[in-house]
Amino acid sequence: MAPRNNSPIGEAHAAGMEKRARKSAAYRAALEEQQPYEQFARLVISKRMQLGLTQEELAKRMGTSHSVISRLESGQHRFSFTTMRKLAKALDTHLVYGFQDEAPNPKSRRTPKRELVVST
């Protein structure tokens, strides 16, 4: 029997993450905790690109550095509510936040109750 190869080399990053998540509850929990930051990062990247801005240009609009934008867009770093408000303004949009009574159910057509605030 050939020895098992435990090296991630030659393995897609996502496949390696899935494999590790199956084995470790702590790793799964960490991934779940990071997910909102990654989702928000994708929104920021998409909006920045729609506006035709570079990271440097977005940083100037926010009064911050390119490295802050780079870290934020990586989805691997936490950021403050204040940063989210500055981002919304720099991206010529509004930050919407609030609460939802229950998680969305893809099997139901019913929309959960939401209470939202739009930051200007």
Backbone as a ProteinNet text record, in pm:
[ID]
protein_1_A
[PRIMARY]
MAPRNNSPIGEAHAAGMEKRARKSAAYRAALEEQQPYEQFARLVISKRMQLGLTQEELAKRMGTSHSVISRLESGQHRFSFTTMRKLAKALDTHLVYGFQDEAPNPKSRRTPKRELVVST
[TERTIARY]
83.2	0	88.8	55.7	133.3	103.8	205.9	183.1	89.2	9.8	-80.9	-1.1	-39.7	23.5	-58.6	-6.6	-76.7	-37.6	39.5	83.8	-25.1	-45.9	-143.8	-93.1	34.6	92.4	21.6	-21.8	-91.4	-241.1	-286.1	-427.7	-484	-601.9	-664.3	-684	-667.2	-679.2	-815.6	-922.3	-1057.7	-1076.2	-1021.4	-1033.2	-958.7	-845.6	-769.2	-843.8	-909.5	-988	-1105.9	-1172.5	-1286	-1240.6	-1129	-1075.5	-1043.3	-979.8	-944.6	-1069.9	-1170.7	-1295.5	-1368.9	-1361.6	-1425.3	-1360.6	-1233.2	-1158.2	-1159.5	-1183.5	-1166.3	-1286.8	-1353.2	-1466.2	-1417.7	-1300.6	-1246.1	-1218.7	-1166.9	-1139.3	-1270.4	-1372.9	-1504.6	-1560.5	-1547.5	-1597.5	-1523.8	-1393.8	-1314.6	-1356.5	-1381.9	-1426.8	-1562	-1652.7	-1785.3	-1777	-1688.8	-1671.7	-1614.9	-1531	-1466	-1555.9	-1657.2	-1739.9	-1800.8	-1856.6	-1912.6	-1808.6	-1686.4	-1580.6	-1543.1	-1542.3	-1512.7	-1624.9	-1749	-1862.3	-1860.4	-1833.5	-1827.4	-1712.5	-1599.4	-1484.5	-1522.3	-1595.9	-1639.1	-1728.8	-1817.5	-1902.6	-1819.4	-1721.6	-1635.6	-1559.5	-1501	-1425.9	-1516.7	-1634.2	-1728.8	-1768	-1802.1	-1842.9	-1726.6	-1608.3	-1489.9	-1463.9	-1475.6	-1450.6	-1559.6	-1684.9	-1792.9	-1764.5	-1704.5	-1671.5	-1540.6	-1469	-1341.7	-1231.1	-1238.6	-1137.5	-1030.5	-909.8	-803.1	-812.2	-740.5	-735.3	-677.1	-577.3	-513.5	-613.1	-693.9	-792.2	-900.2	-943.4	-1041.2	-982.7	-857	-789.9	-786.8	-756.9	-753.4	-891.1	-994.5	-1130.7	-1167.4	-1113.2	-1143.2	-1050.1	-940.2	-842.2	-759.5	-729.9	-651.6	-544.3	-479.4	-370.3	-416	-339.4	-363.6	-362.3	-274.7	-263.7	-390.4	-459.2	-585.6	-689.3	-696.9	-792.8	-756.2	-629.8	-584	-622.1	-600.2	-636.2	-787	-862.7	-1007.7	-1058	-1004.3	-1047.8	-1000.7	-907.5	-863.9	-970.7	-1057.1	-1160.8	-1109.6	-985.4	-922.6	-901.2	-949.6	-927	-1058.1	-1070	-1188.3	-1177.2	-1291	-1293.6	-1407.8	-1403.6	-1501	-1622.3	-1723.4	-1843.4	-1808.3	-1719.5	-1674.7	-1611.7	-1531.3	-1469.1	-1575.8	-1678.6	-1786.8	-1857.9	-1879.9	-1945.5	-1856.8	-1726.7	-1633.5	-1630.3	-1632.8	-1633.6	-1757	-1872.1	-1996.8	-1989.3	-1941.9	-1930.4	-1830	-1716	-1612.3	-1657.9	-1750.5	-1802	-1932.1	-1962.9	-2082.6	-2210.5	-2223.5	-2340.6	-2377	-2471.2	-2514.7	-2495.9	-2459.5	-2447.9	-2585.8	-2631	-2758.9	-2729.4	-2785.4	-2762.4	-2890.7	-2899.5	-3019.3	-3025.9	-3149.4	-3173.7	-3276.6	-3265.4	-3359.9	-3399	-3529.5	-3579.1	-3532.2	-3509.5	-3469.8	-3382.6	-3314	-3229.7	-3318.3	-3276.3	-3354.8	-3362.9	-3477	-3497.1	-3516.5	-3421.4	-3432.8	-3555.1	-3611.9	-3728.2	-3859.8	-3854.1	-3974	-3976	-4094.4	-4109.2	-4128.4	-4147.1	-4170.9	-4040.8	-4049.4	-3934	-3933.2	-3822.7	-3815.1	-3830.4	-3884.3	-3901.5	-3764.7	-3748.4	-3623.1	-3649.5	-3560.2	-3561.9	-3426.9	-3428.4	-3304.9	-3293	-3168.5	-3135	-3040.1	-3062.6	-2973.8	-2889.9	-2758.7	-2665.3	-2637.3	-2645.9	-2620.8	-2486
-116.7	0	124.5	220.1	343.6	434.1	507	599.5	712.8	760.1	872	1000.8	1083.9	1213.6	1317.1	1370.5	1470.4	1612.5	1629.4	1761.1	1831.9	1963.3	2037.5	2075.3	2048.3	2082.8	2001.6	2072.8	2007.1	1995.5	2043	2036.2	2177.9	2192.1	2324.1	2375.1	2504.7	2564.7	2535.9	2554	2531.1	2386.2	2293	2151	2121.5	2185.1	2167.7	2222.1	2335	2393.5	2303.2	2249.9	2160.1	2035.2	1982.1	1861.5	1890.8	2003.3	2038.5	2066.3	2127.8	2158.4	2030.5	1927.2	1799.3	1736.3	1761.7	1698.4	1778.5	1909	1992.9	2085	2063.9	2149.9	2293.1	2307.6	2440.7	2515.9	2445.6	2506.6	2548.1	2463.1	2495.8	2621	2628.4	2744.3	2871.7	2861.7	2977.5	3023	2927.5	2962.1	3031.6	2980.8	3041.2	3182.6	3203.7	3335.6	3435.2	3387.7	3473.6	3503.1	3421.8	3432.3	3570.8	3638.5	3771.9	3871.5	3861.7	3952.5	3923.5	3796.6	3759.9	3804.1	3788.1	3831.6	3982.9	4055.4	4200.8	4243.4	4174.7	4205.4	4191.2	4085.6	4067.3	4182.3	4229.5	4344	4468.6	4492.8	4610.4	4604	4489.6	4473.4	4497.9	4438.5	4452.9	4599.1	4667.3	4807.3	4894.7	4868.7	4947.3	4930.8	4808.9	4782.5	4845.5	4843.2	4908.2	5056.6	5116	5258.5	5285.6	5179.3	5194.8	5250	5223	5273.9	5169.7	5214.9	5128.4	5127.3	5036.9	5036.3	5167.4	5217.9	5344.5	5460.2	5464.9	5572.2	5562.6	5439.6	5420.7	5463.4	5429	5468.1	5620.2	5690.6	5837.3	5893.9	5835.9	5881.5	5861.8	5756.9	5726.3	5795.8	5852.2	5914.7	5811.3	5701.1	5593.7	5547.2	5436.8	5387.1	5271.5	5249.5	5137.4	5005.2	4991.3	4864.9	4834.5	4938	4917.1	4858.9	4912.9	4862.8	4719.9	4694.7	4560.6	4458.7	4492.3	4401.9	4380.2	4489.5	4478.1	4388	4408.1	4330.3	4185.2	4154.4	4014.6	3931.3	3997.1	3926.2	3851.2	3873.5	3800.1	3885.3	4009.8	4100.9	4164.1	4184.2	4251.2	4400.5	4465.7	4609.6	4667.2	4796.2	4861.8	4911.4	4945.1	5005.4	5139.1	5212.7	5340.5	5321.2	5217.2	5187.1	5156	5082	5049.5	5176.5	5269.8	5396.9	5477.9	5483.2	5554.7	5490.4	5357.7	5284.8	5319.5	5317.1	5347.8	5486.2	5583	5719.9	5724.9	5659.3	5659.3	5586.5	5491.8	5415.6	5475.1	5598.7	5670.1	5589.2	5531.2	5449.8	5468.5	5391	5400.7	5266.6	5272	5151.4	5120.6	4997.1	4952.3	4844.2	4857.8	4758.9	4740.5	4630.1	4606.3	4465.9	4422.1	4290.7	4214.9	4084.4	3995.1	3889.1	3864.4	3775.2	3630.9	3583	3443.7	3431.4	3320.2	3296.2	3269.2	3312.2	3284	3133.6	3088.5	2946.9	2933.4	2870.7	2861.3	2780.4	2700.1	2618.4	2694.5	2812.1	2889.9	3015.7	3055.2	3179.7	3298.5	3271.2	3375	3449.8	3580.2	3663.9	3692.3	3664.2	3694	3844.3	3880.3	4020.7	4085.6	4202.9	4278.1	4418.1	4467.2	4605.8	4664.4	4761.4	4814.1	4964.3	5008.5	5150.7	5182.8	5295.3	5339.2	5454.5	5434.3	5536.5	5634.2	5762	5862.4	5926.5
0	0	0	-86.9	-98	20.6	68.4	180.1	138.5	233.6	206.5	197.6	103.1	85.5	161.7	271.5	350.5	313.1	209.3	167.9	87.8	111.3	32.8	-106.3	-134.5	-264.4	-372.2	-477	-585.6	-560	-447.5	-411	-415.4	-469.7	-474.2	-331.3	-312.8	-180.4	-118.1	-196.2	-143.1	-101.3	-179.7	-145.1	-15.4	2.7	126	246.4	227.5	335.7	373	271	296.9	371.8	330	395	542.1	566.2	703.4	787.3	726.1	797.5	837.5	753.2	787.5	909.7	928	1036.7	1166.7	1158.7	1276.8	1300.6	1413.2	1450.1	1476	1533.9	1562	1431.6	1331.5	1201.3	1134.7	1142.4	1087.3	1154.3	1285	1358.8	1315.8	1297.9	1254.9	1114.7	1025	890	893.6	975.1	986.6	1043.8	1138.4	1198	1096.9	1007.1	908.2	788.3	765.9	646.1	621.8	722.3	693.6	642.7	691.1	645.3	500.1	464	325.4	232	275.4	193.9	175.1	283.1	273.3	182.5	191.5	106	-41.7	-75.7	-215	-261	-170	-204.3	-230.5	-145.8	-160.8	-293.2	-322.2	-447.6	-567.5	-565.6	-676.1	-696.4	-588.5	-599.4	-644.9	-590	-630.3	-779.5	-827.9	-969.9	-1058	-1011.2	-1086.9	-1105.7	-1004.4	-1010.3	-1083.3	-1119.4	-1190.1	-1103	-972.8	-879.3	-850.5	-829.6	-780.3	-627.9	-565.6	-419.6	-367.6	-436.2	-396.4	-402.9	-508.8	-523	-414.2	-385.1	-278.5	-144	-121.9	2.7	17.3	-90.6	-86.1	-53.6	-113.1	-85.5	62.3	122.9	263	360	308.1	395.7	470.4	403.9	466.3	368.9	401.8	317.6	229.2	125.1	34.5	109.4	208.1	281.2	360.9	409.7	481.4	385.2	265.5	166.2	126.7	107.9	72.2	179.8	304.7	414.9	420.1	404.6	407.6	294.2	173.8	58.4	63.2	150.5	163.4	233.4	310.3	383.1	504.1	539.6	650.3	773.9	768.5	880.3	923.9	1052.7	1107	1083	1077.8	1058.2	1139.5	1161.2	1248.3	1170.6	1247.7	1190.7	1126.8	1189.6	1135.1	997.9	983.5	853.8	749.7	788.9	695.5	648.4	739.2	702.3	607.6	635.7	547.4	409.5	407	279.8	198.3	262.7	191.8	128	203.9	151.5	35.1	51.5	-52.5	-178.5	-162.9	-276.7	-332.2	-290.7	-338.5	-317.4	-199.5	-169	-22.3	26.8	165.8	234.6	359	441.2	498.7	479.5	533	635.5	754.8	859.8	939	1009.1	1086.9	1141.6	1165.1	1223.7	1141	1147.1	1080.8	1181.8	1197.5	1302.2	1290.5	1170	1150.9	1027.2	1019.3	902.1	781	661.8	542.3	518.9	474.5	443.4	293	222.7	76.8	31	120.4	84.2	102	162.4	189.6	103.7	62.8	-13.2	79.9	207.3	306.2	335.3	337.7	369.8	519.2	587.1	730.1	755.2	869.9	907.3	925.7	866	876.3	926.7	1006.4	1050.7	1010.8	920.1	864.1	885.9	892.4	903.4	788.9	725.6	616.8	670.7	664.2	710.3	596.1	626.3	521.3	539.3
[MASK]
++++++++++++++++++++++++++++++++++++++++++++++++++++++++++++++++++++++++++++++++++++++++++++++++++++++++++++++++++++++++

